[in-house]
Amino acid sequence: MMTDRVGILYEGILVGLAGAAAVAVWFLLYDLAAGTPFRTPALLGAALFKGLRDPAALTITPALVLKYSAVHGLAFAAFGVAAAGLFALADRDRHVLFAVFMLFCCFEVAALAAVMILASWLLHTLQPWAILGANLVAAIVMLGLLFRDHHMSLNEVLTSGE
C-alpha cells in the first residue's frame, strides 16, 4: 500500500513538472516572439511577490523569474499528484476518468479566473488566449504521460460517464 502511494506521488510530481515545463516553454516562445524573453514569469512573479500593478515598471531579473518558476512548479506538482491519484483510481474503476476530465476542465477555468480576480490588469498585458493555450499544452502533455503510463485510450474517457 505504501509503495502505491509513493508511486502515485512520484508519478504525480513528474507529470506536474512536465506540465509546468510545457507552460514555461510556451511562454518563453511567446516572450521571444514579442522580443522580451522571460517577461511573463517576471511579470507574474512581480505581481505575486512585489505587488506590481504597472507592467511598464517591470524589471526582469533572474531572481524574480526563478522564484516565480519555483512557485509555478510546486503548483503544477500538486496538481499532478491529484491527477495521478485519480488515474490510479481509474485503473480500478474506469468511471473515475470522468473525474479526471472534470479536474482538468476546472483547472483551466480556475487558472484564468485566478488571473482575472487577483490581477485583472494582467489581462491587458498577457492575452487570455496565451494563458488558455499554455494550460491546454500542459494538459495535453500531462494527460499524454498519464494515458501512456496507465494504458488507457481517449475512447475510454469519452465513454467513462456511461
N, C-alpha and C positions, 0 to 999 in steps of 0.2 A: 504494500500500500504506500509506504514512504517513497519507494522507487518511482511509483506512478506520479506522485506529487512533484518530486524532483525533476522528472522527465517533462512534466507539463510546465513547470517553472522555467526550465532550460529552453524548451521549445518556444514558450511564450516570449521570453526575453529576446531570443534570436529573431523571431518573427517580428516582434515590435521594433527592434533595432533596424531590421531590413526595411520596414515601413518608414521609419524616421530617416534612414539614408535616402530612400526614394524621394521623400519630400525635400530633403536637403539638396539633392541633385537637381530636382525640378526647379527650385528657387535659385540655385546657382546659375542654371541656364537662363532663367527669367531675368535675373540681375545682370548677367553678362550681355544679354540682348539689349538691355537698357543702358549698358555702359558703366554700371556701378556694381562690381562684384561684392557679394556679401551684404548688400544693402538690406535685404529682407530680414535675415536673422539679427542684424544690428538694430534695425528699426523695431522689431518685436522685442528684442532684449532691452532696448532703451525705454520702450513703453512699459515693460514689465518691471524692470529694476530701477529705473530713474524717473518714471512718471512722465516721459516725453509726450508732449502734445503737439509739437510743431515739427513736422518732418524736415523742414529746412534747417533746423538746429541740430540735426543728426550728425554725429561724428562716428564714423565706422572704425572700431578698434578691435583687435584680435580678442581681447578680454571679453568684450561685450558679446561678440559672436560666439565664443566658446561657452560662456555662461548660459546664453540662451540655448545653444545646441545641447548642453547637458540637461537642461530642464525639458527640452523637447524630446530628447532621447528617453528620459525617465518616464514621461507621459506615454510615449509610444510603447515602452517596455511593459508598463502596467496594462495598457490596452491589449497588447499581445498576449499577456498572461491570461486575461479574461477570454480572449478568442481561443487560445489553445485549450483552456479548460472546457469551453463549450464544444470544441471539436472532440475532446476526449470523451465527453458525454455522448456526442453524436456517434462515436464508434459503437456505442451500446444501443442507442436509440436514434434512428435517422430523423425522427420528428424534431429533434433538437436543432437540426440545421436551419429550421425556420427562425429560431432564436439568434443564430449567427447572422442571418440576413438582417434581422431587426437591429442587432447590435451595430452592424456596420452602417446601416441607414441612420440610426440615432447618432452615431459618431460624426457622420458627415454634417448633419443638421447642427449638432452641438458645437462643432468647430466654428462654423460660420456664425452661429448665434453668440458664441463667446466673444468673437471679434466685434460683432455688432453692439453687444451690451457693454463690454469692458473698454473698448476703444473704437467707437464707430468712426472716428476721424481717420482710422487706418484704411477704411474702405475707399477714401478719396485718393489714397496713395497706392494701396495694394488692391488690385482689382478682384472682385469676388470670384470671377471665373478662374483666376490663378489659384485661389485658395481651394475652390472646389476641385479643380484639375489636379492639384498636388495631392489632395486627400483621395481622389479617385485612383491615381497612380499608386499611392501607398496601399490602398485596399486591394488593388489587383496583385501587387507584389506579395502582400501578406496572405491573401486568400490562395494565391498560386502555390505558395510554400505549404500552407496547411492542407490544401486539397491533395497535393502531391504526397505529402507525408502520411496522410490518412486514407489514401486510395479511394477518394470519393470523386464523383463526377458532378458537373453542373446540373445534369438532369435530376440527380438525387435531391439537390437543393430545391429545384423547381417543383418537385412532387412531394417534398417532405411535409407540407402542410395538409396533405390528404389523409 
